[in-house]
Each structure stands twice: as C-alpha cells, then as structure tokens.
Amino acid sequence: MPQRTLRFKIHQDGRVEETVEGFNGNACNSATKNIEDALGVVTVQNKTAEAFISNQSEKLKQFNKESNVTF
C-alpha cells in the first residue's frame, strides 16, 4: 500500500491550501471530505495525475465475476 499524505499550508490571509498524495481516483475526495467541510467552501480544486488512475484490478475482478472469461 502506498504512503498517503495530506499536507496543509495556511496562508496569512486565512486561505488553506491542501495537497493530497498517494490516493488513486476519487479516493482523495473521500479522505478529505470531512476536513474540507469543517474548513469551509472549496474555491479551487486541481487534480494531479493520481486522480485519473483507476483501480484496474478491481474492475477486472468484477468483470471476471460477471462473465465466463478469465484474464
């Protein structure tokens, strides 16, 4: 399992910048939802390359269950 990291930078004007590492797909949204809700309104969200990685092995397992084809 990769290391998962949440980093916060608090600016002098009160803005909070959050950086999330080690999460694939939308897992970062689930991991940070409660924190973001507590901090306030999210104004900008920039996705990293990790956000576009899907869990192919889970999709493949589901496909194998639904068909008689094995990969």
C-alpha positions as CSV (number, residue, x, y, z in Angstrom):
1,M,0.0,0.0,0.0
2,P,1.4,3.4,-0.9
3,Q,2.1,6.1,1.6
4,R,-0.8,8.5,1.9
5,T,-0.1,12.1,2.8
6,L,-2.3,15.1,3.5
7,R,-0.4,18.5,3.6
8,F,-1.9,21.8,4.6
9,K,-0.5,25.3,4.0
10,I,-2.2,28.1,5.9
11,H,-1.7,31.4,4.2
12,Q,-1.6,34.7,6.1
13,D,-4.9,35.8,4.6
14,G,-6.6,32.7,6.0
15,R,-6.7,30.6,2.9
16,V,-5.9,26.9,3.4
17,E,-4.0,25.0,0.6
18,E,-4.4,21.3,0.8
19,T,-2.2,18.8,-1.1
20,V,-3.2,15.1,-1.2
21,E,-0.7,12.4,-2.2
22,G,-0.9,8.6,-2.5
23,F,-4.6,8.3,-3.4
24,N,-5.9,7.0,-6.7
25,G,-9.1,8.0,-8.4
26,N,-11.7,9.7,-6.3
27,A,-10.4,8.2,-3.1
28,C,-8.8,11.6,-2.2
29,N,-12.2,13.2,-2.2
30,S,-13.5,10.7,0.4
31,A,-10.4,11.1,2.5
32,T,-10.6,14.9,2.7
33,K,-14.4,15.4,2.7
34,N,-14.8,15.9,6.5
35,I,-11.8,18.2,6.7
36,E,-12.9,20.3,3.8
37,D,-16.5,20.5,5.2
38,A,-15.1,21.8,8.5
39,L,-12.8,24.3,6.9
40,G,-15.4,25.9,4.7
41,V,-16.0,26.4,1.0
42,V,-13.6,24.9,-1.5
43,T,-12.9,27.5,-4.1
44,V,-10.3,25.8,-6.4
45,Q,-9.5,22.1,-6.9
46,N,-6.6,21.0,-9.1
47,K,-6.3,17.3,-9.8
48,T,-3.0,15.5,-10.0
49,A,-2.2,12.6,-12.3
50,E,-3.1,10.2,-9.4
51,A,-6.7,11.4,-9.6
52,F,-7.0,9.9,-13.1
53,I,-5.7,6.4,-12.1
54,S,-8.4,3.9,-11.7
55,N,-8.2,0.6,-9.9
56,Q,-8.0,-1.7,-12.9
57,S,-7.5,-4.8,-10.8
58,E,-10.9,-4.3,-9.1
59,K,-12.6,-3.7,-12.4
60,L,-11.1,-6.8,-13.8
61,K,-12.2,-8.9,-10.8
62,Q,-15.7,-7.6,-11.2
63,F,-15.7,-8.4,-14.9
64,N,-14.5,-11.9,-14.2
65,K,-17.4,-12.5,-11.8
66,E,-19.9,-11.3,-14.4
67,S,-18.6,-13.3,-17.3
68,N,-17.1,-16.7,-18.0
69,V,-13.9,-15.2,-19.5
70,T,-10.8,-15.2,-17.4
71,F,-7.8,-12.9,-17.9
